[in-house]
């Protein structure tokens, strides 16, 4: 998979700053153990990670879950002292079973979230050693047991009693609780005969369902498929003979409606068997109903869903549904379109299922080799978006679509003309989300003529598999521009960090726009719920751009704070004012590229106040009106603290790319002017401009010899909102000799003018020099109306400042669109003796 990096990464790569490991401390959690507990109980709980200094509390996404630090007597201390990273977690009896999240809060911020599962069943922890069957940890049905592969090649054995006729389900949660383990699971009888095995059945997690043949003791063998192991290789195993749901069909419900769905799984009272799987287990189906809210596009309705990065732009709903005397959790997508359930038989191209658009088809690839056909009518030049959704919705199916036009030949026979294959969604080069690509396809279709069109839908692996759990969505809809937003804490690349707003400094939080159906308009970002002392000005995701950061600022005397916030985006789509709540993503491992399975949606946004920032880069500029090709001088103030007295390097960025050029602010300088140069072809629209500063600063950490460690830090100014209008012309200076001019000499620089946007007036040309360059002169040159060239005479005095000079530009001034405007074009200038 390709590496995707953000506007900030691109800017900083140009500066060659160090890797994320060489940064100021920022708290992160690598694992929590155990990753869950039972209602109405207390759990001995430990956390592990990096920069966990002074972690005094844990924050859970349900108010009924609370933690207190464990303490122990310490010699010489009058009171018991906290045990580092050890807590007692209390789960109230009324906390509903489900998946929640925990963050650690300490000196260096609020950590990334880790999942914490609450159940109604008894829970326990494996007992080591249990690497051999004879050492198996004893457990029982209707329990949950936790463990970890603490080292490479670790194997864990469990044993439990079961009765003939019971259908036993052993389900492992690893990926779904942020573990690095890829667990393989095997079930044996006492004679050593394997009765079932599984790997990657539920995403990367395993599940075995077996009808017990005889009373007796049975054994489970768990191991990491790659034989990896570490404290982060945690697993949670649910062992039950009760109701269990593997899939829901249809897996999409129309918004603001109640729909009947099938719960597909095992031990469902009142169900019917709908399939027999290869290992002999039966799949059952039970009817239930789910009500979808009118507009679930925020994060509140996704609290219990496990959503990988690929599914970030979908809308999700998790419901607790009654099954007999128990309840089960069911997760579905929601959609604004009518949902039609696929009607078999539709695997004959001569007898397809007819669709009335717009429509969502909920389909299944069952049995093996299943191919589904659908037709819809379209008028010439009608625009449709055709989309498949499977992997993004958690289905293992890999849909492939062939779009065809049906025609009638001279013999009145129906023929099919292939128009388009619709397969995978490619990687988006500027996406910060590792899961932006998927095996699902999307295609913008403009009907070439009034006709009937046919869709052939099949699973790419359909010749070797097929069962009711291979669900898919097929969407045929009109063009409906829209967007979703997702936030991702990051530095150079996505990192498993939380958010820290250092006092007296700025902290960027990357917001990515997941644009839909060609929507390209600007999106205004804002933050709600900030406490006194923390501010975050609005920012703009520019026209056609896919992301921009929000920049948080904390005052130097800001009070301690750690808690959730709300981020919203607003845009004009047609005549409608559209508001979308931003979702939060979290990365589970460090580094890049980040595999899709290591990025998921989180349940909230959290920020926390941290120590004093050693560097602050700020600007008083808030907005500017520019034209294409114009230079904008940004005033910059530099504040150095915490023993830092070094140089600062600055670049300008209009996400997703940096602008050309950088400047260095020397040790003693506290202010500078940054010449931000817009390219001549920069698209008109509304944008946010940022100045990014980097420097080597002293870390609070020291090396083994007690020496201070110098680390990279990054500071981003608050955004400057730019209104960029079309420009009147493009400058093309022809600089001789690479801009070399000797002291006491001169060069002539012909300048070509390409007029555009109906501009035909006179133009005044001159030269713009950066601060500190003296002894260079170029008299103004007026290019008459309708003329296309002029020549600047650049003269260097005998004492002109020697050297290669950056940020020298030819400037053109003119009246355009009722006001005076400027256009700049950088040129090389090298003054020689």
N, C-alpha and C positions, 0 to 999 in steps of 0.2 A: 504494500500500500504506500502511496506517495505521502511524503511529509507535507502537512499543511501548517503554515505559520501565519501569524497575524500581522497587522500593520505595524505593531510595536516590534515584533520579531524582525521584520524586514528593516525597520529603521535601525535597530540595534546591531543587526548583522553588519550593516554598513560601518558601524563603529568598532567592530571586532571586540565586543565585550565578552567577558567570560561566561561560562555555563552557569546554569541555575544553582549548581552546588556551591558556587562562590559568591552567594548573595547574603544579604543581611538575614538574620534568623527569622523564619516564618513558621508558625506551628503547623504540623501536619500529623494526621493519624495514619498509621499503617495497618493496625488491626485492633479490634476490641474482642475480649473473651470473658465469658461466653457471649456469643452474638444474639442473645435472647434470654427470655425468662417467662415464667408462668404468672398469670394474673394472681394478685393477692399474695405474692411472695417477695422475699428479699433474695438478692443474688450477689455473691462475691464476684466483683467485676474488676478487670484490669485493662489498661490501655497501653499501647506502644506506638512509638513514632519518633519524630524528630522535633527538636526545639520545644519540648514539653515543659519548659521552665515555669515553675510557679503555677501549674495547673491546679486550681483550687475548686473548680466546679465543672460539671458536665451539664449540657443543655440538650434535652430531648424534645422531639416535636409533638409530644403529647404531655399535657400538664400533669397527668396522673403518674408519670414516671419521673422519679427524682433520685439523685445520688448524693451521698455524703462521703467525704474522704475518710479512709481508715486512718486510725492513729495508733501509736505505740509509745510506751514510756521511753524517754531518752535521758541518759545520765546527765545530770547537771541542768536539766530543764524542769521547771515547776509544773508544767502541763504536758500531757501527751502530745507528740508531734505527728504531723501527717506522714503516712507512708507513701512515698512517691508513686503515683500512677495506680494506686489501689483504692477502690471505692466499694461502698455497699449501695446497691441499687434497689429501691423499693418500687414495686409495681402495684398500683392500686387495683382492687378487685373489680372495679368498673371500667378498667381500660379494655376496650374491645380487642379481641385477637386481630393481629395484623402486623404490618411492617412499618416501623417508625425509624427515626434517625437520631443519632447522638453526635454532638460536637464537643470537643474539649476546649476550654477557655483558660488561657494563661497569659503570661507576660507578653507573648508574641502573637496575640490575636485569638481569633476563633477558628478552629481547625476546619478542614474538610469534613463532610459528614460520613458516618459509617452506619450501615443498616443494623437495626435491632428489632428482633421478631418477638412479639408477645403471643403466647398460646394459652389454651385452657387446659393443656395436658401437663402431667408431671414432667420435669426436665432434670437431666443429670449430665455428668461429664465422664468421658471415657476414663478408664483406669489403665495407666501404663505400668508394666509392659504388656502389650497385647498384640505383638507382632506375629504371633503364631496362633493357630486355631486353638491349641490347648490353653492359651492364655486369654481367651476371649473375654471381653468385658460383658457381664451379664446385664441384660435389659429386658424389656417386656413390650408387648403391644400397647398401643395408646399412650406412648411416651415419646419424648424428644431427647436425643442425646447429642452432645457436642464433643468435638475433638479437633485435632490438628495434626498435619504431617509435619512434625517439628524439624525433621531433617530429611535429606534426600533418601529416597528408597524406603521411607517409613511406610509400613503397612499396618492397618488397624482392623482387628477382628472383633465382632460383636456376636452374642448368642441370645436367643429368645425362645420361649416355648410357644407353640401354636397348635391349633386343633384342626383336624381333617375337615375340609369343606370351606374353611375360611379363605377369603381372598385377601392376601396380605400385601400392603403397599409399603415399600421402603423408598422414600424420596430424599435425595440429598439436596441441600441448599449450599452452594459455594459461590458460584458466580453471582447469584441473587442476594448474597450477603457481603459482597465486595471482597471475597476471598480470591487469592491467586491460584487456588487449587482447581484442577480439572479432574474431578473425581470419577474413577471407574468403580462400578459397584457390581458385586457378584453375590448370589444367594445359593447356599448349599444345604443339603440335608446332612444328617449325622453320619451317613455312610460316605460322604465326600462327593456325592453326585451334584453337579451344578444344575439348579432348577431355573435360573434366570440370570441375565447379566444386562448391563446398560452402561452407556456412555453418551453424553451429549444428547439426551432425549428431550430435556427442557432447556433449550439454549445449550449452554455448556454443562448443565447439571444432569444428574442421572436419576432414573426411576425404574424400579422393578415392581411388577404386579404379578403375583403368582397365587394360584389356587392350591392351598396346602393339601398334599395327597394323604397324609397320615398324621395322627397325633405324634408329637415329639419335639425335640430341640432342633432349631435351625440356626444357620450361621451366615453372617454377612461379612464379606471381605471388601475393604475400602482401600484404595491407593490412588496416588496421583498418576494420571496416565503417562505423563512425561517423567515420572519418578522424581519430580522436584520435591522440595521440602523447605520450610522455613516457618518461623512463627506466624507469618502472614498466610500460610496455607491452612486456613480454618475451614471446618465443615460443620454442618448441622443436619442431623438425620431425623426425619419424622417417620415413625413406625406405627402403622395403623391397620386395622381391619374395618375401619369406618368409611364414610363417604369421602370420595376424593374426585376432584374435577381436573381433567387435563386440558380441555379445550371447551370453547363456547361457540355455538353456531346458530344463527349468524354471529360473527364477531364484530358487527357494526350495527348501531342503532341510530335511527334518525333523531336529530336533536328535538327536544320538546315533545317526545312521544313515549309511549310504553309499548314495548315489543315483546313477543314471545320468542324465547330462545331455547335451544337445546343445550343442556349441560352434558358434556361427554366425559365419561370417566368410569369409576368403579364403585361398587357397593352403594348404588343410588337407589333407595327404596322406591318401588313403583315404576322402575325404569324398564326398558326393553333392550335386549342385546342387538347392536347394529353392526358389529364387526368382530371377527376373530383375528388377533394379531399373530405374527409368525411364531412367537414363543408360546402360543396357545392361550394367552390371556384374552378375555372377552372385554370389548368396549361396550359400555352401556350408555343410553341417552335418556334424559329426563327433561320434560318440559318445565320451563320457569319463565319469569318475566322480569324485564329490566326497564326502568324509566330513566331516560336521558334528560338532563337539564337543557335549557334553551341555548346556552352559549358557553360550553365548558372549555374555554381556551386559556385559562390561567393555570395556576399550579395547585390550587386547593383540591380539585377533583382528581388529581393524579397522585394523591398522597401515598397510596398503597401499591401503585403500579410499578413494575420493574420495566423501565423504558430505556433501552440502549440509545446511544447517540443517533442511530439511524432513524428512530421513531420520534425524534424530538418535535417535528413539525405536525405530528398527528394530535388529535384530541382524544383523551383517554377518560375512562370511567371505571372505577372498581366498586363493586357492590357486594354486600353480604346477603346471600340468598338462603332461605330455609330448605333443608333436605331432610325429610322425616323429622326427627327430634333434634337434629344437628343443624349446622349452617356451614356453608362453604363460601369461599371468596371467588368472584368471577370478574374478569377484566375484559372490557370491550372497547372498541373505538366508537366515537360518535361522529355523525356527519350531517350536513345540512340537506343532503339529497334523499329522495325516497329510496328505500332499500327493498330490493327484489331478491328473493331466494331463488337460486338456480333450480330449475325444474328438469329432472332427468325423465326420460332419456333425451339428451341434447348432444349426443356424440356422433350424430349423423350429419355431415355437412349439408345434406339435402333437406334436413328437418331441424333447423336451428331454432333456438328460443328467440322470440321477437322482443326487442327492447323499445320502450318509449322513453326518450331522453328528456331531461337529465335523469340519470339513474345510477344507483350503486347495486351491483350484483354481488351477492354473497355466495361464493361457490366452494366446492370441495373437490379435490382430486381423489376420487374413490369410485371404483376399485383401481388396482394397478393398471396403467395404460390409459386412464381416462383422458379424453379430449373433449372439451366443451365448445359448442358453436353458438354464436349469438349474431343477430342482425339488427341494424337500425337504419332508418331512412334519414337522408340529409339533403338539403337544398344546396345548389351550387354556391360556393364561397362561404358556406356556414362554417364557423370555427368551433371545434370541440377540443377538449383535452381528454386524452385516453390514458388511464393510469391503472397500474396494478399495485396492490398493497398486500404483502405477505410477510417478508422478513421484518419490515418496520413494525408490523403488528404482532411480532413474536411467533409467527408461523414458520415451520421448517420448509414450506413449499417454495419453489423457485419458478414463478410463472413466466411463460414466454407467450407472446401474442403475435399473431400474423393478421395484419389488417388487409382486407381484400375488397375490391369493388366487384359487384355482381353485374353481369351483362348478359344479354340474350343475342345469340348468333343468328345467322340466316336460317338455320334449321330449327329456330325457336328453342334451342338448348341453352341452359344456363351455364355460363362460364364464370370463373373467378380469376380476377387479375390481381396479383400480389402488389400491394402498395408500400407496405412498411413493416419491418420487424420491430417489435417493442420488447426490449430486454432490460438490461441493467441500467441503473442511474450512475453516471460516471462520477469520479472524484471532482469536486469543485476546488480549484487550485487555491482559492483564498479563504477557504473555510477553516475555522479553528476547531470545528467539531470533527473528531476522528471518524464518527459514524455518519458523515454526510452522504457518503455513497452507500448504495445498497443493491441487492439483487432484484429489486422492484424496478419497473420501468414507467416512464411517463413520456408522452408525445403530444405535441400540438398539431392537430390535424385540420387542414383547410380543405373542405370537400371540393374536388376538382370539377364535379358536375352533380346535377341532381340525380340521385341513384340510391340503391340499397347497398349498404356496406356490411361486410361480414367480419366477425372477429373469431379467430381460432385461438383458444386458450388451452395451454397444456403445461404440465410440470416438466422442466428440463430433465428431471430424473424419473419421469413417470413410468418408464419401461421396467424399472426395478422396484418401484414402491407405489403405494396407494392405500390410504385409509382416511377415515373421516376427520382426523386431526390435521390433515393437509388442507387447511382453509386458505382462501384468498378473497380479496376484494377486487372487483373490476369496476372502474368508474368511467362513465362517459358523460361529460358535463360541458356546459358552455364555458367560455372563458370567464373566469371569476377572479380578478386580481385581489390579492390579500397578502397577509404576512403573519409570521409568528416571530417571536423574539426569544433568544436564549442567552444567558450570561455564563461566562466561564472564567474563574480566577486563573490568571496566568502571568508568566513573565516572558521569557523568550519563546517558550512553547507551552502548551497546556501542562499544568502541573497539579499534583494532588494537594493543593493548598486551600486554605480558607482565605478570608480577607482580613488584612490588618491595615488600619489607617493610623500611621504613625503621627504623633503629635507634631504640629508645625510642618507637616509634609503633605504630599499629594499621593493618592493611591488610585491607579486606573483599574477599572473592571471592564473587561471586554464584553460588548453586547453584539451578538450576531443577528442579522435579519435574515430569516428564511423566507425569501420572497416566493410568491406563488402566482402562476399564470401571467407572467410578464409585468407584474407591478414593479415600477421603478422609481416611484416618487420618494421625496424625503420623508424621514420618520423622526419625530422629535421625541427624545428620551427624557424622562424625569423620574425622580425618586421621592417616595413618600415614607414617612415614619422615622426620619432621622432625629436623633436627640439634640439638645442644645450643644453647640461646640463642634458639630460635624455638619458640613455643608456639601452640596453636590449640585452645581449649576446644570441646567438642561444642556443636552448635546444633540447634535443632528447626525443621523446616518444619512449621508448625502445621496443625491439623485443617482440611482443606479448602483450605489455602493452596497456592500454586504455587511458592513460592521463599523463600529466606532466605540471608543471607550467612554464610560462615565468616569469622572475624576472626583474622588472624595478628598475633602480637606478637613483636617482637625486642627483646632487652635492649640497653641502650645500649652495652655492651661485647661484643656478639655478634660472633663471628668471621665472616669472609667465607664465604659459602656460595652456591652456585647449583646446583640440581639438581632432579630429578623427585621428586614426592611421590605418595601414593595417597590418594584420598578415597572413603569408602564411606558408604552410607546403610542404615539398618536400620529395619524396620517390622514390625508385627504385622498379618498379613492372615489373617483367620479364626483358625485355630489354629497357623498356620505363622509362624515367624520368618524373614523374608525379608531377604537381604543383597544389595545391588546396588552394583557399582563405578560411581563417577561418571565420566562421559566429559568431555572438554574440548572446548569450542568456541573458535573463533578468528574474529574479524571482520577482513576484509581491507581495508576502507576506513573512514575516519573519517566520523562524522556520523550523522544520523538523519532520516528513516527509513532503515534499512539494507536494501537489496534482498536477497531470499532467496539469490541467487547469490553474495553476498559474505560468507556465513557458512558455515563448514564445521567438521567434527570435526577435532581435532588428535590427535596420536599419544600425547601425554603431558601431565601437569600439571607445571609448573615454577615454582619460586619462587627469588628471589635476595635477598640482604641488600643494602640500600642505605645512603646517608648518614643522618645524624641527622635525625629528624623535628623540624620547628620547633614542632609542637604535638602534645600528647597529651591526650586526653579519656578518663578512666578512671572506673570505678566498682568499689566493693567488693561490690556486690550481685551475687548469683549466682542467686537463685531467690526466688519468692514465690507464695503461695496467695491467690488473689483470687476475687471474685464479679463478675458482670456489673455494670457501673456503678461499680466501686470505683476510688478514686484510690490510686496507688502512688508514694510519694516516693522518688526515686532519688538517693542521694548521689553527687556528681560531684566529681572532682579534675581541675584544669587544670594542665598543665605547659607552660611556654613556653620555647623555646630558639632558638638560631641568630639572635639579634637581634630576635626577635618579642616584642612587648610589648602587643599590641592586644586588643580585645574579641573575645569568642567568642559566637556565637549557637548555641543548642541547640534541637533538636526531638527528639521521641520517635517511634519507628517500630515498629509491629508489622507486618512485611511481609505484604501488599505495600503497605500504606498508612501514612502518618504519622498520629499522633494529633493532635488539635487542640491548638493553643497552642505557644508558644515562649518562651524566656527569653534574656535577654542577660546575659552574664557580663562585667562591666566590666574595664578594663585591669588593675587592681590585684588583682582577685579570683583566688584559686587554688582555691576550692571553691564549690559551689552545691548546691542541692537542686532536682531537677526533679520537678514534680508531674505524673506520667503518668496521665492520666485515661482509663479504659476506657469506651467507649460502653455504654449500657444494653442494646443489642442485640448486643453482641459475642458471637460463638458460643462456647459452652463448649468447652474442649479444652486442649491443651498447645501453647505457643508460645514463641518467643524474642523478647524485647524489646531494642531497641537505642536508645541515645542518640547522636544524630548532631550533631557540632559542626562549624561552618564559621567560617572567619576569613580575613582578608587577611594574608598572610605575605610576608616578603622572599624573592624567588627568587634562586638562585645566578647567574642570568643578569642582565646589565645592558643598558640600552638603548644606542643609538649614542653618547650623550653620557657614558656611564659611570655613569649613575644606576641605583640599585637599582630593580628592577621589583617591584611588589607583585602577587601572584597569589593566587587562591583555593586554599585547601586544605580537605580534609574529613577528619575523624577520627571513627571509629565505636568505641564502647565494645565490650568483649566482651559476649556475649549474656547476658541474664538470663532464665532459664527460668521461665515463668509457667504455673501450673495454674489455669485459669479455670473456676469452677463456676457453675452457674445461680444467678441472683440472686433475692433474696426479693421485691423490689419495684422499681418505676420511679418516680422522683421527677419531678414537674412543677411547679416553682415558677412563680408568676405575678407577675413583678416589675413594679411600676408605674413609669411614667415612664422606662423604659429603665435603671432602677437609679440614677437621680439622687437624691442626698440632700444637703441642705445641712448644713454644719457647725453643730452645736448642734440639729439636727432629727432626725427619725426617719421610717422608712417601715415599713409592714406588708407582708409577703410571704406570701400564701397558698400553701401547698404541698399539692398533691394527691398521694396515694399510690395507685398501682395495684399491688395485691398479686398475686403469682404464685407458682408452684411450691408451692402449698398453705401459704404462710406466712400466719398470722393473728395473730401476737403483737404486743405493744406495741413502739412505735418512739420513739426519742429523736432529736429534730431539734436541730441547732445550726448554727453558721456556721464555716467554715474560711477563714482569711485567709492570704495569702502573707506571707513575711518582708518587713519594711520598712513594713508598713501598721499604723498605730497609731490608737487613739481610736475604733475601731468595736467595738460590742458587740451581742450577740444572746443573750438568755437561752435556756437549753435549754427545749424544748417536748416534752412526752410525749404522743404520740398513742396512745390506748388500743387494746387488741386489737380487731380487726375494724373500726376506724374508718379512714376514707379521706382525712382532711385534717387539717392543722394550720396555724398561722400563726406565723411568725417576726417578732418586733419588732426591727428593726435600727436602732440608735441611733448617731448620729455625735456625738462630743464637739466642743466648740468649736474644739479644736486637732487634730481628726482629719486624717490625712494626705490632702492634697488631690490630686485627679487621677483618671484612669481606671485602675482596678485590674484586672489580669488574674489568673486563677487563684483567684478567689473562688468558693466552692462551698457549697451547702447539703449538710450531712452528715446521714445517717440511720444510727443505730446500733441493732442488735437482735441477739437470739440466734436463730440459724438453722442447721439441720442440725447441732446439737450444739456450736456454737461462736459466739463473738461476731464479727459481721461488720459492715462499713461499706459504704454506697452513697453516692456523691457525684453532685451535679448542678451544673455550673458555672452561675453567674449573673453578669450585668453589675453593676458597682458604680462609680458616678461621684460622688466627693465634691466638692462645690462650696462656694465661699465664701458 
